[in-house]
Amino acid sequence: MYVFQLIRPFKNVNYVYIVYIIIPMSVISTRIPDDLEEELKMFIEEENIERSGALRKLLISGLEEWKRKKAIEFLSEGKISFNRAAEIAGMDIWEFSDLVRRSNVIWVSEDWAEEDL
């Protein structure tokens, strides 16, 4: 959702639009071990961000990595096509092909070749 605000900051300045982007978010609560909290504190300090932002950043990063691993796993097992695997990984075809190459995955299958073409 976008919220627009029209302001005139100074007399000789035309009106300025300020746009606020409101992103709906859920609240998640979890318990973590003390040693993990210490690592989180180091991350927060290093990244210079507040706690909830740090947790969001780490969660997003972890989920992106998980999606890439699942996409490569499904591709190597022949469960999905190359295009579908790239889609699951959240990457374009070229980025995903580089990831597959670095992962040393054999993925070419006659069954999927026609679909990908």
C-alpha positions in Angstrom: 0.0 0.0 0.0 1.2 3.5 -0.8 0.4 6.6 1.1 1.0 10.0 -0.5 1.5 13.2 1.3 1.7 16.6 -0.4 3.8 19.2 1.4 5.2 22.6 0.7 8.4 22.7 2.8 9.3 26.4 1.9 7.5 29.3 0.5 9.5 29.5 -2.7 9.5 25.7 -3.3 6.9 23.9 -5.4 5.0 21.2 -3.7 6.8 18.0 -2.9 5.2 14.5 -2.7 6.4 12.2 0.0 5.6 8.5 -0.7 5.4 6.0 2.2 5.4 2.4 1.2 3.6 0.3 3.8 4.4 -3.4 3.7 2.2 -5.7 5.7 4.3 -7.9 8.0 3.6 -10.7 10.5 5.1 -11.0 13.9 7.1 -14.1 14.8 8.5 -14.9 18.2 11.1 -17.6 18.9 13.6 -18.6 21.5 17.3 -18.9 20.6 20.3 -20.3 22.5 22.5 -17.8 24.3 25.5 -18.5 22.0 23.4 -17.8 19.0 22.2 -14.5 20.5 25.9 -13.5 21.0 26.5 -14.2 17.3 23.4 -12.2 16.5 24.7 -9.2 18.5 28.0 -9.4 16.6 26.0 -9.4 13.3 23.9 -6.4 14.4 27.0 -4.5 15.4 28.8 -5.3 12.2 25.8 -4.5 9.9 24.9 -1.5 12.0 21.1 -2.3 11.9 18.5 -2.8 14.6 17.6 -6.2 15.9 14.4 -6.9 13.9 16.0 -5.7 10.7 18.9 -8.0 11.3 16.6 -11.0 11.9 14.7 -10.2 8.7 17.9 -10.0 6.8 19.2 -13.3 8.1 15.8 -15.0 7.6 15.6 -13.8 4.0 19.2 -14.9 3.3 18.6 -18.3 4.8 15.4 -18.8 2.8 17.0 -17.8 -0.4 19.8 -20.3 0.1 17.3 -23.0 1.0 15.3 -22.3 -2.2 18.4 -22.6 -4.3 19.4 -25.9 -2.7 15.9 -27.3 -3.2 15.9 -26.2 -6.8 19.2 -27.9 -7.5 18.1 -31.0 -5.6 14.9 -31.3 -7.6 16.7 -30.6 -10.9 19.4 -33.3 -10.2 16.7 -35.8 -9.3 14.9 -35.0 -12.6 11.7 -33.9 -10.8 11.5 -30.5 -12.5 12.8 -28.8 -15.7 15.7 -26.3 -15.7 13.3 -23.4 -16.2 11.2 -24.4 -13.3 14.3 -24.9 -11.1 15.5 -21.4 -11.9 12.0 -20.1 -11.0 12.0 -21.9 -7.7 15.5 -20.6 -6.9 14.3 -17.0 -7.6 17.0 -16.5 -10.2 17.0 -15.8 -13.9 18.2 -18.6 -16.3 21.7 -17.3 -16.6 22.3 -16.8 -12.9 20.9 -20.2 -12.2 23.0 -21.9 -14.9 26.1 -20.4 -13.3 24.9 -21.8 -9.9 24.3 -25.2 -11.4 27.8 -25.2 -13.1 29.5 -24.3 -9.7 27.5 -27.0 -8.0 28.7 -29.7 -10.5 25.2 -31.0 -11.0 24.3 -33.3 -13.9 20.8 -32.2 -15.0 20.4 -32.8 -18.7 17.6 -35.2 -19.3 15.9 -36.1 -22.6 12.5 -35.9 -21.0 12.9 -32.3 -20.1 15.0 -31.1 -23.1 11.9 -30.5 -25.3 10.0 -28.6 -22.5 12.9 -26.2 -21.9 13.4 -25.5 -25.6 
